[in-house]
Amino acid sequence: MAFLAVDVGNTRLKWALYESHARGAALLTHGAEFLENIDKLADGDWSALAHPERMLGCAVAADAVKRRVEEQMEELWDVPAQWVVPGIAEAGLVNGYDHPTRLGSDRWVAMIGAWHRMLAQGAPRPLVVVMVGTAVTVEAVDATGKFLGGFILPGHGIMLRALESGTAGLHVPTGDVREFPTNTSDALTSGGTYAIAGAIERMVQHVRRHCGAEPACFMTGGAGWKMAPHMSVSFELVESLIFDGLMEIAQSRLAP
């Protein structure tokens, strides 16, 4: 019974088709599409997929985008879409947000994926979970599985566009990350990278102090590979973290 996992972000829709929704099920195929091209899925990548019996997704995009996804699924397979809405607790985690349902579903799902990945590696530990995409989120989870809170900050692209729109003469190509930049392109790229790194490293410090233990650190997102080499703290880069979380949720939500 094939299982379709869908992650609708601010810029792209990512999807993965698994053999089933059981933990450890084989990945059959996966892909991504920019949001403006979602209507092409039924005639494109999804047209050749094995018929999924179930679907679970998370979405931070507008409801209109979710409806376009649902329409594509109905056209192809007549499979109902199920979307994650964060609650008070799920799959071993407790949601410490002031208003649990207002937490971004992608943040919640990524934390669940990281929590179970950490448990598979050994005894429970605190977590720091980072997603680097259009926006950057930095989450803290204690060793009991309680979400303590997290940061949201602009990603590389938003930072650069803000500087370009607010500062005369800063329309320059992307540069390289350097310790001591000596041109404007490198200065902008290095400044954004180290600003994000600083926020992440500050959260690691908060978790160490609050929990009295070294956290397990996971990073995901389309731009995670850009950040990982520039961190002073070791992070495990996991491209599939949201899909891992969707699989864990599916195990408890969906009937066998």
PyMOL commands that set and color helices and strands:
alter all, ss='L'
color gray80, all
select helices_A, chain A and resi 35-40+45-48+63-76+100-102+105-121+156-166+184-211+224-230+241-253
alter helices_A, ss='H'
color red, helices_A
select strands_A, chain A and resi 3-8+12-18+27-34+54-59+89-90+93-94+127-132+135-141+147-154+216-220+236-237
alter strands_A, ss='S'
color yellow, strands_A
deselect
rebuild
show_as cartoon
